Amino acid sequence: MGMEERMGDKIIRINMSNLTTAVEAVPAELAGLGGRGLTSTVVAKEVPPNCDALGKYNKLVFSPGLLTATAAANSGRLSAGFKSPLTGGIKESNAGGTAAQKLERLGIKAVIIEGMPEKDTWYAIHIDNNGATIKEDVEYIGKGNYELMKSVGEKMGEKLGVLSIGPAGEFKMAAANISVKDPDGNIRSHGRGGAGAVMGSKKVKYITIDETGGPGVTIADPEKFKTHARIFAKAMLDHPVTGQGLPTYGTDVLINILNEAGGLPTKNFRFGTVDHPEKICGETVHDTIASRPGGVTAHGCHAGCIIKCSQIYTDKDGKYITSGFEYETIWGFGCACNIEDLDDIAKNDWVMDDVGVDSIEGAVLMSVAMEAGIIPWGDGKATYRLFDEDMRKGTPLGRILGNGAGSVGKTYGLTRIPVVKNQGIPAYDPRSVKGIGITYATSTMGADHTAGYTIATNILKVGGFVDPLTKDGQVELSRNLQIATAAVDSTGFCIFVAFPALDIPECFTAIYEMLNARYGLSLTADDVVALGKSILKTEHAFNIAAGMTNKADRLPEFFEEPIPPHNAVWDFSDAEIDEFWNF
């Protein structure tokens, strides 16, 4: 049975201009795609590249991955695709939570939201086994994501999947994200690139998903699937990163590692080390959580996660502060903004989730606000106030901040603005970890560590070793990882499966064999690579058509300054960077 003949698969199309919904058959060219492969293909085909990202021609596309909701470990991810109001290019943002598995069990391959309502009001969308319905709903306007998720759960049932925007999305801020309810009723995010602003432009405040009565997930060859799912899960538990490091210390295990490597960008990328690593490192986060009532040190962001790099962080009285307290957020506030108090950083994480702001862009824009003298360096209470008062209320300053690090830097006449394609640069300095610099420069998404995570090979020595301080092999490393990642982002797997997949050959094999068993296919390793290449080429072509030349594949010129302790500089020529696209 070919994929295009599978029963029950459908696309839900929601037209906000005339408030109609339709259930469509999956066209042949989308049949073999899921996750990022599907969202990028639909955006490239249906969205004019030079359209206004906040206008009627942009679309918001959600798609579960090809293995989402199967028994494969760590396969609960959802992709959101759109033209980004932040970068002006194509975007795919990947999140955990419960929505992806619910859509997949309904047999929904994609949800496409298009058009814009004429009426100045707000809507909620409900998706179930009969399709989608749109209703006017202004009850939660101005409300934060936590209140919305709790209230919707109480009214409509705790088991529903929920996708929502906070005030930042209502104000169409380019740093706004889309929140996804997780298994505990807390929040995961489609973080980067302004997904929340696009959802806000469509006047959709929230989406609920009820999987009751759905066809569920069928496996073409259940025995084969079980065999490879076991091999895959065992590889994840055997690998030191996914089996020990991440479950014990979470992603924040990287603070000490990057600090020692001199690649931890501090005080808006002035230094490669921080003075207070012991106050904010993963070991301290673990011990803090473990010592407090109600804290959970290892926790999955979706059902079936066996890495459990997430956690629940409480205050000393056991009151919930945040969950999914990530390295990127802790780096951004703890190092880029130089804040020492872990509780202050956790509260910033909570308020960003509640207001609906990407926590990487949120951290970087606050470091630029400190650079501009808006608030003092290291003041975690001041950053909280800017999120909670200015951004939540949409004051003029709140909107300048809400449009991201580039917006703050330009408004205040700065040149030290750490962005690529106007998107804030994450937690690894490209001068002392040169591979990640190539990823930041060339990724179709703007600065994005997850697009081609060279930290694995440059720093953690996963998949071999490429010296982070030299230029040799970095372009090839980033290219290979970006191709592989585009494919992984199509499977519904969490990106951390890449660690064992790079080191344990049978783990990589298990990934495409599970696809074969799920759909009755005969894919090979070459097919996985070909898929990754075609996704990158599709995205790159969209960006070029949107007006991004190769000049967009560059880092800010302040990276010519040496960064202590290695006094490393960014020294790739334009020609060397452009070599990336020769595949």
Secondary structure, 3 states (H helix, E strand, C coil): CCHHHCCCCEEEEEECCCCEEEEEECCHHHCCCCHHHHHHHHHHHHCCCCCCCCCCCCEEEEEECCCCCCCCCCCCCEEEEEECCCCCCEEEEEECCCHHHHHHHCCEEEEEEECCCCCCCCEEEEEECCEEEEEECCCCCCCCHHHHHHHHHHHHCCCCEEEECCHHHHCCCCCECEEEECCCCCEEEECCCCHHHHHHHCCEEEEEECCCCCCCCCCCCHHHHHHHHHHHHHHHHHCHHHHHHHHHHCHHHHHHHHHHHCCCCECCCCECCCCCHHHHCHHHHHHHHHCCCCCEEEECCCCCCCCCCEEEEECCCCCEEEECCCHHHHHHHHHHCCCCCHHHHHHHHHHHHHHCECHHHHHHHHHHHHHCCCCCCCCHHHHHHHHHHHHHHCCHHHHHHHCCHHHHHHHCCCCCCCEECCEECCCCCCCCCHHHHHHHHHCCCCCCHHHCCCHHHHCCCCCCCCCCCCCCCHHHHHHHHHHHHHHHCCCCCCHHHHHHHHHCHHHHHHHHHHHHHHHCCCCCHHHHHHHHHHHHHHHHHHHHHCCCCHHHCCCCHHHHCCECCCCECCCCCHHHHHHHHCC
